[in-house]
Amino acid sequence: MRRHAPGTRTGPRRARLAGALTLALAAAPLASPAEPLQSPWWEDYAIRDRYLCRPEGMVVLERNDAQASLIQGRYRSTFFRESSNEPGLRYSGDGMRLILMGDELTLERLPQRIQCVRTDQV
């Protein structure tokens, strides 16, 4: 029986398998717009609202008294509550600030500011 050097005979087979796996992962939906990514249950976000931000599109804000999670598609960022004398609820993290006042959410990474409007509770 003839033995091949490691990797020489299986190289094309591994390449085909890697290509098929990449194609399968690319075809699988990671998060649909109707059902965005959700935070883990142990973070216990009591409130979950959807906002329309132009030009970014839809975002979901999950929050509780201590922290918030901003979800856009399959990306999620966590923010922590700030104590402030300014109006509204303020959360900060990742060099960004979230300001929640009524049905308006402001995403602030100075000098850029994005205004969002609540569309519904999720």
PLY file of the C-alpha trace (Angstrom):
ply
format ascii 1.0
element vertex 122
property float x
property float y
property float z
element edge 121
property int vertex1
property int vertex2
end_header
0.00 0.00 0.00
1.37 3.35 -1.03
1.42 6.11 1.60
1.19 9.78 0.68
2.89 12.58 2.50
0.59 14.32 5.00
-1.66 16.89 3.37
-0.77 16.06 -0.23
-3.65 13.69 -0.99
-6.30 15.31 1.22
-5.57 18.90 0.19
-8.15 19.11 -2.63
-10.75 17.29 -0.49
-10.22 19.74 2.38
-10.47 22.69 -0.01
-13.79 21.38 -1.40
-15.11 20.82 2.14
-14.05 24.30 3.24
-15.70 25.81 0.15
-18.95 23.91 0.78
-18.95 24.95 4.44
-18.39 28.60 3.52
-21.25 28.42 1.00
-23.58 26.82 3.58
-22.76 29.46 6.20
-23.22 32.29 3.72
-26.61 30.92 2.66
-27.88 30.45 6.23
-29.72 33.50 7.61
-28.06 34.78 10.78
-30.79 37.23 11.78
-33.85 38.22 9.85
-35.12 41.81 9.98
-38.34 40.53 11.54
-36.49 38.78 14.36
-33.28 40.57 15.32
-30.66 39.10 17.60
-31.69 38.91 21.23
-29.65 39.34 24.39
-29.12 36.39 26.71
-31.88 35.78 29.28
-29.60 36.40 32.26
-29.16 40.06 31.33
-32.86 40.46 32.18
-33.82 43.39 29.98
-37.34 44.34 31.01
-38.00 46.76 28.14
-37.44 46.12 24.43
-38.28 48.78 21.81
-37.68 49.10 18.07
-36.50 52.43 16.60
-36.16 53.75 13.07
-32.88 55.62 12.56
-32.05 57.34 9.29
-29.92 56.38 7.37
-28.94 53.34 9.52
-32.36 51.65 9.45
-33.95 49.71 12.31
-32.36 49.17 15.70
-33.67 47.47 18.82
-32.94 48.86 22.26
-33.22 46.49 25.20
-32.82 48.06 28.62
-33.24 47.83 32.36
-32.35 50.21 35.21
-28.60 49.55 35.00
-27.73 48.87 31.37
-28.91 48.78 27.76
-28.15 46.75 24.68
-28.37 48.25 21.20
-28.97 45.68 18.45
-28.69 46.31 14.73
-29.04 43.16 12.63
-26.56 40.69 14.11
-24.44 43.31 15.90
-24.94 44.17 19.55
-23.33 46.73 21.86
-23.78 47.03 25.61
-24.08 50.38 27.39
-24.21 51.26 31.08
-26.52 53.76 32.75
-25.05 57.19 33.51
-26.18 59.35 36.37
-26.88 62.82 34.99
-28.82 65.98 35.76
-29.63 66.30 32.04
-33.12 65.29 30.85
-33.75 61.74 29.65
-32.11 58.39 30.33
-28.44 58.20 29.37
-26.33 55.15 28.71
-22.70 55.08 27.57
-20.14 52.59 26.32
-17.90 51.83 23.33
-17.16 55.56 22.93
-20.84 56.20 22.30
-23.77 57.61 24.27
-27.46 56.73 24.03
-29.97 59.37 25.12
-33.56 58.26 25.51
-36.27 60.93 25.81
-39.85 59.72 25.35
-40.16 58.18 21.88
-36.83 59.59 20.67
-33.46 57.88 20.89
-30.27 59.79 20.12
-27.12 57.88 19.22
-24.18 60.13 19.90
-20.56 59.60 18.94
-19.40 63.18 18.77
-19.33 65.01 16.46
-21.91 62.66 14.87
-25.47 62.49 16.18
-28.24 60.22 14.88
-31.89 60.73 15.79
-34.20 57.71 15.99
-37.95 57.41 16.56
-39.66 54.51 18.37
-41.85 52.47 16.07
-43.09 49.80 18.48
-42.42 47.67 21.53
-41.04 44.26 20.67
0 1
1 2
2 3
3 4
4 5
5 6
6 7
7 8
8 9
9 10
10 11
11 12
12 13
13 14
14 15
15 16
16 17
17 18
18 19
19 20
20 21
21 22
22 23
23 24
24 25
25 26
26 27
27 28
28 29
29 30
30 31
31 32
32 33
33 34
34 35
35 36
36 37
37 38
38 39
39 40
40 41
41 42
42 43
43 44
44 45
45 46
46 47
47 48
48 49
49 50
50 51
51 52
52 53
53 54
54 55
55 56
56 57
57 58
58 59
59 60
60 61
61 62
62 63
63 64
64 65
65 66
66 67
67 68
68 69
69 70
70 71
71 72
72 73
73 74
74 75
75 76
76 77
77 78
78 79
79 80
80 81
81 82
82 83
83 84
84 85
85 86
86 87
87 88
88 89
89 90
90 91
91 92
92 93
93 94
94 95
95 96
96 97
97 98
98 99
99 100
100 101
101 102
102 103
103 104
104 105
105 106
106 107
107 108
108 109
109 110
110 111
111 112
112 113
113 114
114 115
115 116
116 117
117 118
118 119
119 120
120 121
